[in-house]
Amino acid sequence: MALQLVLDENQRGLLWRGIVRHNKLGINPVDAVCVGDPLDLPLGASDPEILTWCERENRILVSFDKATLAAHLAAHLLAGRHSPGVFLIRRGSRVSVVVDHLVLVAHASEAWEWADRIEFFP
């Protein structure tokens, strides 16, 4: 089964549109939602709220937020919680490269490979 993702608020623009364009091809679609789309994950949700939602919904978080997300994930894990994982996108990365990487990871890896960790993407 393909991994499921949630895009942080800071990914609602170019990356979201890149995923939508990719999914229109109908080949290895990426199962992604954005913060603000699910009713129980509103825009403006805090990092701890997003991490709790991701844990409950078993979705990997995709974000630019390297400044605070690592500390929030550490606190989340120290509280005995778990995370499906966090993918941090490097600023300046080409959208097409990130989308290709997300497609590959979503379809060619297992959920346990990303659990409780942060991974930096291209």
N, C-alpha and C positions, 0 to 999 in steps of 0.2 A: 504494500500500500504506500502511495506517495506521501511524503511529509506534508504537513499543513503549516502555513505561515500566517503571521499577522504583521502588517507593516505599521510601524510607529507613525505618529502624526507627521514627522519630518520626512516621511517617504510617500506621502499621498500624491505627490506630483509626478515627476518624470519616471520614477521607478514603477509606480502604479500603472501609468500609461504604457510603459514598456512591457509589463506583465500582461496587460489586457491585449496589446498587439500580438504578443507571443501566443496567448491562449486562443486567439482567433484563427491561428493556423491549424488548431485541432490536434497537434502532435505534442505529447507529453505536457499537458496543461499544468500550470502551477496553481494549487489551491491556496489562495491568499485572500485575506480580508484586511481592511484598514481600520486602525483605531478611529472610532467615530461612526463606523458602519453598523456594527452590532449594537442593539439598544442598550445592552448591559456593559458596553465599553465605549463610553462617550468621549468626544473630543475634550481635551484638558485633563484626562485621567492621569493620575500620578504614576511614576514608574512602579512603585509597589503594587498599585491596583492593577496595572497592566501585567506584571509578572504573575500575580495571583490568577488573573483571567486566563493567561496563557497556560498556566499549570492545569487549571480546571478544563480547558478546552483542548489541551494537548497540541498547542500551536507554538512554533518557534518564532521568537520576536526578531524582526529585522529593523535595525535602527542606525542612526548616525551618532547617537548619544553616548560617546565614550567617556565624557566628563563625569557623569553621575551613575550611569547604568551598572557599571562594575560593582560599585559600593552597594547599590540596592540589591543586586543579585546575590552578593556575599551575605547581606543581612537576611535575605529571603532563605538562603540555604542554611545559614546558622540557626534560623528559627525552626529547622526541621522540615522545611518545605522542599519542593523539587521544581525543576525547570526543564521543559523540553529542549531548551537551549536558546542562545542569543547569537545572532549574526550581526556584527558591526560592520557597516559599509565604510570604507575609507573615502574621505572627501576627495572629489576629483575623479573618482572611478567612472569609467564609461558605463552608461546605463546598459548597453547591449552586452557588455562583459559580465555585469552583475546579473542580468536576467539569465544569460547562458549558465552562469555558475549556479544560480538558484534552481534552474531546471535540472542540471546534473545532480546536484545534491538531493533534490526532492525525489528523484526517480532512481538514483543509483546508490543510495545509502540507507541505513536503517536508523530509526529514531534513537536507539540507545547510543549511537555514535556521537550524538550532540547533547545528550542529557546533562544538565547541571554544569554547563560550561559556556564560555564565550569564544566565538571564533571570528577572526577578522577576515573580511572578504576583500577581493581585489581592489 
